[in-house]
């Protein structure tokens, strides 16, 4: 979902200013929303954003991600590669998802590989400018991640974001998609992070 669609949805539903939780690619979109339309948000919770551009090895990681997804498309192995990606994101819990949930995830595989992965890989904000822009925003921002993911790029990006915003990093177990693997824990963490 693009920045314009998120902004339009918040406005159309009359939710502004909204409290927004977003992870992975959604975390990147939320950060852009904060930078471009901060009046639509009253509190932001970012979970393991896919910010390859802030990592020392980000360009290499992005190229590898694009190559693997392009190869899957070219060799007609999208379902298998998407299943591998899902298992890396949620672990063994993926195999325990109800069949309808897995089908819904797989229905998005082509869009994920064709559009979302290239968009994430090519997103290259200037890290210093991005952090400075977020510093100027006067609203609560929380950054979360699962310490068990510590080698993963999205976890490292979350740590970078918390460090550059000079805010506490909040641990949230459940992997890269905690809303799918630990929904109750995730809901409690979101409620706890919102200003009272």
SVG drawing of the C-alpha trace seen along z (x, -y; Angstrom):
<svg xmlns="http://www.w3.org/2000/svg" viewBox="-15 -20 44 47">
<polyline fill="none" stroke="black" stroke-width="0.4" points="0.0,0.0 1.6,-3.3 1.9,-6.4 -0.9,-8.2 -3.2,-5.3 -2.5,-5.2 -2.9,-8.9 -6.1,-8.7 -7.5,-5.9 -6.8,-7.8 -8.5,-10.9 -11.5,-9.1 -12.2,-7.2 -11.9,-10.4 -9.3,-8.8 -6.7,-11.6 -4.7,-11.9 -4.4,-8.2 -2.2,-5.9 -0.4,-3.7 1.5,-0.4 3.4,0.9 6.1,3.4 8.5,4.4 7.6,2.5 4.7,1.0 7.2,-0.5 9.0,-2.2 5.6,-3.6 4.8,-4.8 8.2,-6.6 7.4,-8.4 4.0,-9.3 5.6,-10.9 8.0,-12.8 5.4,-14.0 2.1,-14.1 2.8,-14.2 -0.6,-15.8 -2.3,-12.5 -0.5,-10.6 -0.7,-11.1 1.6,-8.1 3.7,-5.8 5.0,-2.3 7.5,-1.0 8.4,2.7 11.5,3.9 11.3,1.6 12.8,2.8 15.3,-0.1 18.2,1.5 19.5,-1.9 20.7,-2.6 22.8,0.6 26.4,0.9 25.7,4.1 22.2,2.9 23.0,2.5 24.4,6.0 21.4,7.4 18.9,5.6 20.6,6.9 20.5,10.5 16.8,10.1 15.9,8.8 18.0,11.5 16.3,14.3 12.8,13.1 13.5,12.4 14.9,15.9 11.8,17.3 9.6,15.5 11.8,16.4 11.9,20.1 8.2,20.3 9.1,21.2 7.3,18.3 5.2,20.4 8.2,22.3 10.3,19.2 7.5,17.4 7.0,20.3 10.7,20.1 10.4,16.3 7.4,16.8 9.2,19.5 12.2,17.2 9.8,14.4 7.6,16.3 9.5,19.5 7.8,22.9 4.6,21.0 4.0,20.7 3.2,24.4 0.7,24.1 -1.3,21.3 -4.8,22.2 -5.0,23.1 -7.1,20.0 -4.4,17.7 -1.6,19.4 -3.7,19.1 -4.3,15.4 -0.5,14.9 0.2,16.9 -2.4,14.9 -0.1,11.9 3.1,13.7 3.2,12.3 2.6,8.7 5.2,9.1 7.9,10.4 7.0,8.2 6.3,4.9 7.1,4.8 10.5,6.4 11.9,4.1 10.4,1.1 12.0,1.9 15.3,2.8 15.5,-0.5 14.4,-2.7 17.4,-4.7 16.7,-7.6 19.7,-9.6 20.0,-8.2 21.1,-11.5 18.4,-13.6 15.8,-11.0 16.7,-10.9 16.9,-14.7 13.4,-15.0 12.0,-12.5 13.6,-14.4 11.6,-17.5 8.3,-15.6 6.7,-16.3 4.8,-13.0 5.6,-9.7 7.5,-7.2 8.2,-3.7 10.6,-1.3 10.1,2.5 11.8,5.7 12.4,9.3 15.9,9.8 15.9,13.3 16.1,11.7 19.3,9.8 21.2,10.8 18.3,10.0 18.5,6.8 15.1,5.5 16.1,6.0 19.3,4.2 17.4,1.4 15.1,1.1 18.1,0.8 19.6,-1.9 16.3,-3.8 16.0,-3.7 19.6,-4.7 19.3,-7.7 16.1,-8.9 17.6,-8.5 14.7,-6.5 14.4,-3.2 14.2,-0.1 11.3,2.0 11.6,5.8 8.6,7.7 9.0,11.5 7.3,13.2 9.7,12.9 9.3,10.5 5.5,10.9 4.6,11.0 0.9,10.1 0.7,13.5 2.7,15.6 1.9,13.9 -1.2,11.7 -2.1,11.3 1.4,10.3 1.6,7.9 -1.7,6.3 -0.6,5.8 2.7,4.3 0.9,1.9 -1.5,0.8 1.4,0.4 3.3,-1.8 0.4,-4.2 0.3,-7.5 -2.4,-7.5"/>
</svg>
